[in-house]
Amino acid sequence: MAEGSDLEKTEPPSGRRLEQARSDGQVPRSHEVGAFLILVSSATVFWVLGPWIAHRVAGVVRRGLTLEESLARNPDTMLIRFADLVFDTMISLSPLFLALILAVFAPPFIMRSWNFSIKVIMPDLDRLNPVSGLGRLVSLNGLVQLVKSILKTLLVGGIALWVIWNERGDIFALFGQSIGAGLVSAGHLIIYSFFAIVLSIILIVAIDVPYQLWAYYDKLKMTKDEVKQENKEMEGSPEVKGKIRQLQREVSRRRMMSAVPSADVIVTNPTHFSVALSYKAGMGAPKVVAKGRGEIAMKIREIALAHNIPLLEAPPLARALYRHTEIDQEVPSTLYTAVAEVLAYVYQLARWRQTGGNYPLPPREIAVPPELVPEVVNG
């Protein structure tokens, strides 16, 4: 059961999955929104500018059907007249064209699916595969589209019949009107009927948009295994990350060990901790160039002995330095006094090596604030 559940797509799509889908041209779409906006924009233009458009188009038709003697005698001017008629027609219909262009580009912004992908226009033989096409027809989406088409036909047809029945008196009244008045009345009836039918599509749009969004995100759902695999690809597998951290620690350790010969003294625990200190002219305070515990502490001491660097056993100070400092970091001000005693001993030892005399005794009790000394086991 556990293996089967891992194969079920129960997890919402990740940001990476959605981005990949967009790059492949997969975005939520609703053809009903586009059709609705095109019809509404057309109806609005005819409702507001219908008389102006009709007047200009009628003038264009009148001019085109008027035969002038100058045109008959000079056929070359016919092309000029034809170009003028085409230009006037375009001007007359420009509000409709502009409204249609806006209606075509508006749905992607409404659905938040504006996207450009070159993969969509690339040849794909799978689209020509009849088996795949048949599979899409008998799929859940195909069934939903069939039901939607049937409901749309019933709804639009019912609204159309209701409008015709409701306006039957005005329709029959057209037979008794003059041609001019009848054309005006017919125009109003057509626009009213068109608006009523178009507005009925709002119900279809209100159902289709949520469904298309749900279907889009449901299609991109992921299995738990896919989520785990994506996390591994995004963040790296634990094995690889552990190996990288191990390599980083090794590189850092080698770099730290290479700095041990530059130290002035090694403060030890004596067996569990080793901290290498260095102080040169111009430094604000002594600096920790290396530190370690266990095997690393022993390795630091080996390198120090090989380079004749003095070792000083000061367990509380060694533990405090190990806990409260980092590599290449100056010692904290709370340990200045304790470290100063250590450096004083180092300088005395260096002078003894140069001039001889009495061997300097290492400091026995170096005062370290108790709150800076961590508890250790077998320290």
N, C-alpha and C positions, 0 to 999 in steps of 0.2 A: 504493500500500500504506500509506503514511503517513497519507493522509487517511482510508482505511478503518479503520485501527487507532484513530484518534482518535474514531471513532463507536462503537467497542465499549465496553461498560460493563465496564471492567477495574479501576476505582478504587474502593476502599471508600467507603461513604457518609460524608460529613463530619458534624461535629456540627450544623451548620446544617441539613443535609438531614434528619437524624434528628429534630431539633426540629420542623421543618416537618411531617414525617410524623406526629408525635405530635399536633400541633395539628390535623391533618386526621383524627385518629382512627385512624391506621394504627399499630398496635402488634402485636408478636408474640403470637399466640394459639394455644392448643392445647385443642381441645374434649375431647380424651382425658383431660387432667389434671382438668378439671372433672367429667367423668363418673366418673372413678376415685375422686376425693375424695368425691363424693356417695354412691357405692356403699359405699366403705369406712366413711365416717362412719355411714351407716345400719346397716351390718352390725355395727359396733362398739357402737352404742347398743342394738341388739337383743340382742347377745351379753352385754353387761354389765347392762342394765336390762330385758331382755326379760321375765323373770318378773314384775317390778314393774309394767311397762306392761300386760302381759296381765291381771294381777290387777285393776288399776284399771279397765281397759276392760271386763272381764267384769262388774265391779260396776256400772259405768254401764249396760251393756246389761241387767243383771238389774233394776236400778231402773226403767229405761225400760219394760220389759215387764211390770212388776208393776202391776196395776190396783188402786188403793186406792179405797175407798168415798168418802173425802172429796173425791177428785178428780172422781169421777163426780157428786157432789152440788154441787160448786162449781167450775165450769169455769174461773173466773178464776184459780184457783191452778195451772192447767195450764201457763200461760205461765211462771210462776215455776219450776215443776218443770222445764220445758224449758230455761230459762236455766241452772238449776243443773246439768243434765246436760251442756249444752254447755261450761260452765265447767270441770266435772270432766274432760271429754274433752280440753280444751285443756291442762289441767294435766298430764294423763297423757301427752300427746304432746309436751309442751314440750321435753323433752330431745332428741327427734328433730328438732323444728323448729329448735332452736338449733344442733344439729350440721349440719343442712342449710344454714342461713344462713352459718355459718362456712365450709362447703365451697364455697358459691357465691362468696364473696368472697376465698377463699384463692388461686385460680389466678393472678389478676393480680399478686399479690405474689410468687408463686413464679417467674413468668415475667418479673418486673420490668417489667410492662406496665400498671401501674395508671395510668389516664389518664381525664380527662374532657374531651370535646370536643363542642361544640354542633353542629359540622358533621355529625356522624354522624346526628343525628336530623332534620337538615334534609331537605326533599324532594329527591330525586335521580331524575330521569326515566331516567337511564342504567340504574338498577337494574331498571326495568320493560322495558327494551329486550330483546326476545327474541334479537336477534342477539348482543348482549353476553353474555346468559345462556348461549347456545349456545357462544360462544367460551370462556367459563369452564369449561364442561363438557368440552370437547375439549382444554383446555390441559394443561400438565404437572402443575399442581396438581390438576386434576380427575382425571387418570389416577392420581396418587398416592393421592388419596382413595378411588378405586375399588379399587385394590389393597389399601389399608389396610382397607377395609370387608370385603373377601373374606377377608383374613388374620385379621381380628378374628372373623369368623363361624366360620371353621375352628378357630381357637384356642379360643374360648369353647365352641363346640359339642363339640370334642374333650375339653376339660376336664370338661364336664358329663357326657359319656358315661363318662369315666374314673371320675368320682365315683359315678355311679349303679352302674357295674359293681363298683367297689370296695366299695360299701356295700350290695350286693344282699342280703346275709344279713340285715342289720338292717331293710332295707325289707320283706322277706318276713316277718320276725318280728313286724311290726306287726299282722299279721292275727290273731295269737294272743294279743295283749295286751288288757287291759281298755281302756275308752275313755279313762280318765284317764291311765293309764300310756302308752297309745298316743299321746295328744296330746303328752305330754312328750317321748317319744322322737322323734316326728315333728318337733317343734320343734327339737330338737338336730340332727337330720339336715338340716333345711332351712337352719339357720344355718351348719352346717359346709359344706354344699354351696355356699351363697351366698359364704362366705368364700373357698373354693377357687377359685370362678369369678372372683370379684373380683380376687383376688391374681394371677390369670393375666393380667390387663390390665396389670400392671406392665411386662411385656415390650413391650406396645404403646406405653405411655407413654414408656418408655426410648428407643424409636425415634422417636416422633412429636415429642417436645420438641426434640431437636437438629435434626430436619428443619425444624420450623417456624421456629426461630431462623435456620437457614441460609437458608431461603427468604425470610424477611423481609429480612435484610441483603442477599441477592443481588438482590432486587427493587429495593432502593434504591441499588444500585451506580451509579456515575457514569462518564460518559465523561471523557476528558482535557479536552475542550473545556468540559464543564460545570464541571470543577474550576477551570479557568482563569477562566471567566466568574464563578464564585462568588468567587474570590480578588479579581477586579477589583471586584466589588460590595462585598465586605467591606473591602478596603483602598484601593479607588480605582484607576482605571487609571493606568499610568505617565504618560500624557500629561496627565491631570487633575492628578495629584500634582505633576508638574513645573511646570505652570502655577501651581498654588497656591504652590509654593516660590518661583517667580519673583516672584509678586505680593508675597509676604512679604518677599523681599529688597528689592524696590522700596520698600515701605512703610518698612522698617527704614532704608534708605538715605536716604529723604526726611527721616525723623525725625532721623537722624544729621546730615545737612547743615543742618537747622534749628538744631542746637546749636552749629555752628561759630562763629557770631558771639559766643557767650558765652565762647570760649576766650581765654586770655591769651597763648598763643604757639603757633606751628605748627613742629614739629621735622620737617625734611625730609632726604631722602637724597642729593642734592637733587631727583632726577627720578622715582624709582620709588616712594618711600614718603612719606607725610605723616601725622603724628600730632598732633592738637590736644589741648593740655593746659590745664587750668583749675585754679586754686587760689584759694579764697575763705576768708575768716575762718571758723573753726569746723570746717574740714575736717581730717581726721586726716592726709591726705597729698594731693598733687596727683592729679587724676583725669583719665582719658582720656575726652574727650567725642566724639571722632571719629577715625577712622583709615581709611586706604585705600592702595591701590597702583595704579599705572598711571593710567587715566583718572580714577578716583575721587580719587587723590592730587592730580592736576591741578585737579580741581573744588574740592577743599578749599582749595588755595592761591588759586584765583580768588576764592572767597568771603572768605578771610582778607584779601586785598588790598583787596577792595571795602569791608571794614569796618575797615581800617587796623589789622589784627592783625599783629604782627611775625612774620617767618619766620626761623628759625635753621637753617642747614645743619649737621647733625651726623649723618653717615651711620651710624656704629655705633650711636648712641643711637636713631636713628629705626628701624633694623631691630630692635633689641632690644625697643623699646616695641611695635612692630607685632606681634612674635612672642609676647611674654609678657604682654600685657594684653588686656582686652576692653573694649567700650564701657561707659561709666559705672562702670568699675572703677578703684580706686586703683592707682598704680604700685607694683610690688613693692619691698620694702625694699632689695633689692640694687641698685636704681637710684636710691635717695634722693640719694646724693651727686652723681651726674651731673645729675639733674633740678634739684637745688638750684643748681648752677652756671647752668643755663638760666634759672631764675626770678630769680636775682640779676641777670643781664644784663637781663631784662625790666623789673625794677624800676628799674635804672639808666637804661634807655631811657625809661621813663615819666617819671622825674625830669628828664631832659634835655629832654623835650618841654615840660615845665612851666616850667623855670627856665633852660634854655639851658646854655651852658658847653661843655666839651669833649665831643665825641660819644663815647659808650661803645663800646669795641671788643668785638665778640662773642668768646666763648671759642673758641679754635682747637682745642685738644686736650682733649676731654672724656673722662675715663677711664671705660671701660665694661668690666666683667668679660668676658673673651674667650669664656667658655662661654655667654654670653647673646647673642652676636652670630651670627645664622645666616648661612650661606653663601648668596650670591645670584649670579645670572648677570647680567652687564651692570649691576651695581648702582652 
